[in-house]
């Protein structure tokens, strides 16, 4: 039993074979998925996919790269969508200092607005972090994000920040990079994260795990993430699958 906690089945890369992709995931033991919407195009489709498929849920938020495009209208839209029975989190949100489309001060403002919204509607958050760890942690602490908790999506930072995240009521989610031969950080994190705070994901169609690296990722490949974490922790892969699935169901309040 596997739970892909972060997948973009709503991406254009799946437009031609979305149903087949979902079936391949089912065949690989992926029983649950959360499809993440992050802009005008992907949010409605995330909800549609969740409505049409059993055990597929949606998260809605505004991506930091596009923060400059978010207005009060988008924020209100996201708030309204949190009432949908299949919306289980707000995100992805956060900071991305790799791309320069949205100025840092705008990203920070939009990040804070979405945390405030999450607290208002009492819903957990999914955090995107690219080259912005210290600012991410500072904002989460200042905005008291621990009141709702969240996921550090596709965690790819050092072990030293893990405890800080845990102290803020966050889970650590690992994806394809944990399988990369030249990626020591996520491997070390995989060995040290407490089992009751560990989640797995694909971020498909991005960040495909070894041996699919460089190709289109898909939710079936979350099995590879589970396999490598199991090996690193010297555990049975089925046990990792069951533990991370139960963690995700608890986090997203899925019965």
C-alpha positions in Angstrom: 0.0 0.0 0.0 1.5 3.3 -1.1 0.4 7.0 -0.9 1.9 9.5 -3.3 1.4 12.7 -1.3 2.4 15.1 -4.1 1.7 14.5 -7.8 0.8 16.8 -10.6 -1.6 14.6 -12.7 -3.0 17.9 -13.7 0.1 18.8 -15.6 0.0 19.1 -19.4 2.5 16.2 -19.6 -0.4 13.8 -18.6 -3.0 15.3 -20.9 -2.8 12.4 -23.4 -2.7 9.4 -21.0 -3.9 10.5 -17.5 -6.3 7.5 -17.1 -3.6 5.0 -18.1 -1.1 6.7 -15.7 -3.6 6.4 -12.8 -4.1 2.7 -13.7 -0.4 2.1 -13.8 -0.1 3.6 -10.3 -2.9 1.4 -9.0 -1.2 -1.6 -10.5 2.0 -0.6 -8.7 0.1 -0.5 -5.3 -0.5 3.2 -5.1 -3.9 3.4 -3.4 -3.9 7.1 -2.5 -2.7 10.3 -4.2 -3.0 14.0 -3.6 -3.0 16.1 -6.8 -1.5 19.5 -6.2 -2.9 22.6 -8.0 -1.0 25.8 -7.9 -2.3 28.3 -10.5 -5.4 29.1 -12.6 -4.9 26.2 -14.9 -3.9 23.4 -12.5 -6.3 24.1 -9.6 -9.6 23.3 -11.3 -8.1 20.2 -12.9 -6.8 18.9 -9.6 -10.3 19.1 -8.2 -11.8 17.5 -11.2 -9.4 14.6 -11.1 -10.1 14.1 -7.4 -13.9 14.2 -8.0 -13.6 11.5 -10.7 -11.3 9.1 -8.9 -11.7 7.2 -5.7 -8.9 7.8 -3.1 -7.5 10.7 -5.1 -7.6 14.1 -3.3 -6.6 17.6 -4.1 -4.5 20.4 -2.6 -5.0 24.0 -3.7 -2.6 26.9 -3.4 -0.4 29.4 -5.2 3.1 28.6 -6.3 5.8 31.1 -5.3 7.2 31.4 -8.8 3.8 32.9 -9.8 3.3 34.9 -6.6 3.4 38.1 -8.6 0.1 37.0 -10.3 -1.8 36.4 -7.1 -4.4 39.0 -6.1 -7.1 39.1 -3.4 -9.4 37.4 -5.9 -7.2 34.3 -6.1 -6.8 34.2 -2.4 -10.6 34.3 -1.9 -10.9 31.6 -4.6 -8.6 29.3 -2.8 -10.5 29.9 0.5 -13.8 29.0 -1.2 -12.3 25.8 -2.6 -11.1 24.6 0.8 -14.8 23.8 1.5 -14.7 21.1 -1.2 -14.9 17.7 0.5 -11.9 16.4 -1.5 -9.6 19.3 -0.8 -7.3 18.2 2.0 -4.5 20.9 2.1 -3.5 24.3 1.0 -0.4 24.4 -1.2 1.9 24.2 -2.7 3.1 27.5 -1.3 6.5 28.8 -0.2 9.6 30.4 -1.6 11.6 29.8 -4.8 14.8 31.8 -5.2 16.0 29.8 -8.2 13.6 31.5 -10.7 13.3 35.3 -10.8 9.8 35.8 -12.1 8.4 36.9 -8.7 10.5 39.3 -6.5 11.4 37.9 -3.1 9.3 40.4 -1.2 6.2 39.4 -3.2 6.8 35.7 -2.6 7.1 36.3 1.1 3.9 38.3 1.2 1.9 35.6 -0.7 3.4 32.9 1.5 2.3 34.7 4.6 -1.2 35.3 3.2 -1.6 31.6 2.5 -0.4 30.6 5.9 -2.9 33.0 7.4 -5.6 31.5 5.3 -4.7 28.0 6.4 -5.0 29.0 10.0 -8.4 30.7 9.3 -9.8 27.5 7.7 -7.8 25.1 9.9 -6.2 23.2 7.1 -2.5 22.0 6.8 -0.1 23.4 4.3 2.3 22.0 1.7 5.6 23.9 1.5 7.7 24.4 -1.6 11.3 25.4 -0.9 14.0 26.1 -3.4 17.2 27.7 -2.2 15.3 29.6 0.5 15.4 27.4 3.7 16.3 30.0 6.3 13.6 32.5 5.1 11.1 29.6 4.9 11.7 28.6 8.5 11.6 32.2 9.7 8.3 32.9 8.1 6.8 29.6 9.3 7.8 30.4 12.8 6.7 34.1 12.7 3.3 33.1 11.3 2.9 30.3 13.8 2.3 27.7 11.1 2.7 25.0 13.8 -1.0 25.6 14.6 -2.0 23.8 11.4 1.2 21.9 10.6 2.3 20.9 7.1 4.6 19.0 4.8 8.1 20.0 3.7 7.5 18.8 0.1 10.4 17.0 -1.6 12.7 17.7 1.2 16.3 18.1 -0.2 18.0 20.0 2.6 20.4 19.0 5.3 19.6 16.9 8.4 20.2 19.9 10.7 16.9 21.5 9.7 14.8 18.4 10.1 14.3 18.8 13.9 13.3 22.4 13.4 10.6 21.3 11.0 9.5 18.5 13.3 9.2 21.0 16.1 6.8 23.1 14.0 4.5 20.1 13.6 5.7 19.3 10.0 6.2 16.1 8.2 9.1 15.4 5.9 8.3 14.1 2.4 10.9 12.5 0.2 10.8 11.9 -3.5 12.9 10.9 -6.4 16.2 12.5 -5.3 16.5 10.0 -2.4 17.2 7.4 -5.2 19.9 9.5 -6.9 23.4 8.1 -6.5 24.9 11.6 -6.2 22.4 12.9 -3.6 23.8 12.2 -0.1 21.5 14.7 1.8 18.1 13.1 1.2 19.6 9.7 1.9 20.8 10.8 5.3 17.5 12.5 6.0 15.7 9.2 5.0 17.7 7.4 7.7 17.1 9.9 10.4 13.5 11.2 10.1 11.3 9.7 12.8 9.1 7.1 11.1 5.9 8.7 12.3 6.8 11.9 10.4 7.9 10.4 7.1 6.0 10.7 3.8 6.8 9.8 0.2 5.9 11.4 -3.1 6.9 11.7 -6.7 6.2 15.3 -7.7 5.4 13.8 -11.1 6.0 14.6 -13.9 9.2 16.1 -12.3 12.1 14.5 -10.5 11.8 11.0 -11.7 13.7 8.5 -9.5 16.5 6.3 -10.7 16.5 4.5 -13.1 14.0 6.8 -14.8 15.9 10.0 -14.1 15.5 12.5 -16.9 12.3 11.0 -18.1 8.7 11.9 -17.3 8.0 10.9 -13.7 4.6 9.3 -12.8 2.9 8.2 -9.5 3.7 4.5 -10.0 7.3 5.4 -9.4 6.7 6.3 -5.8 7.3 2.6 -5.3 11.0 3.2 -6.1 11.2 5.9 -3.5 9.7 3.5 -0.9 12.2 0.8 -2.0 15.3 3.0 -1.5 14.1 4.3 1.9 13.5 0.8 3.0 17.0 -0.2 2.0 18.5 2.8 3.7 16.6 2.0 6.9 17.1 -1.7 6.6 13.4 -2.3 6.7 10.9 -4.2 4.6 9.5 -2.1 1.8 5.9 -3.1 2.6 6.4 -1.7 6.1 7.6 1.6 4.7 4.7 1.7 2.4 2.2 1.0 5.2 3.8 3.4 7.7 4.0 6.3 5.2 0.4 5.7 4.0 -0.9 5.8 7.5 1.1 8.9 8.2 -0.4 10.6 5.1 -4.0 9.6 6.0 -3.5 11.0 9.4 -2.0 14.2 8.1 -4.7 14.8 5.5 -7.5 13.5 7.8 -8.5 10.8 5.4 -10.4 7.9 6.9 
